[in-house]
Amino acid sequence: MVDHLETDLWVAVSSERYTPAVESYSKDRILFYRNILDSHIREIPEFLSSLSPLSAPDHVHPLVHEMYEASSAAGAGPMSAVAGAIAEYICKDLIARFRFPEVIVENGGDIFMKLTSAAMISVYAGTSPLSEKTGLLVKPENTPLSVCCSSGTVGHSLSMGLADACMIACRSGARADAYATAFCNKVKSNEMVGEVMEQALQIPDILSVVIIKDDKIGIGGSIEIKVMGISE
């Protein structure tokens, strides 16, 4: 576990490859990317507060540029992409620095991973009876992969929707995070779950989606999803 201000990472690597340097390096990278974001926000305060896409200025850091692009693709504010983007960048930095074959980085519920064996990613949906009874079965060939989740009923993050959980899987951490926010915002009732899920699956970037509202669930995509032991 590594944290700094609002950034709270859980980093998993093979136990036989772990050294204290992994933790200190992860903390350094958090500080590095936070400094980049804070500097950009000082220059363009709207980057922090806008709930809709902004035009990307020239010559920004690739992390910031990806957040602008993800925001534009999803129709959400740039900061909707922050947790997924940071998870991806730190995961890739750890792989490059330590030559890890397998790394999982979780940042406030948003995950970026490179796997050598399969992992089940369960979906927490608050008081819904389907909470933690739905999971994405991620295989090594599915990775590198980002799995991000947004909720209108769980947690402190701003949401305009009422979904208990909207989980999106993409290759890009920034895009998975921004799309999770955008499609969660669209769910205003449990009757809308299926409709919003179908809209999400029309986007080529999105590999799989799970949307939960109360006792209703919408699932689909190319990565295997399990619900109460039923494959989809």
Protein Blocks (a to p, Z undefined) as FASTA:
>chain_A
ZZehjbccdddddfklgcfklmmmmmmmmmmmmmmmmmmmmmmmmlmmpcbdcdddehia
fklmmmmmmmmmnopafklmmmmmmmmmmmmmmmmmnopabdcddeehiacdddfbdcdd
dddehjafkgopaccdddfklpccddddddfkgcjbdcfbfbfbdcdddfblklmmmmmm
mmmmmmmbfklmmmmmmmmmmpmklmbdcddehjbccdedjbdcdeehiaZZ
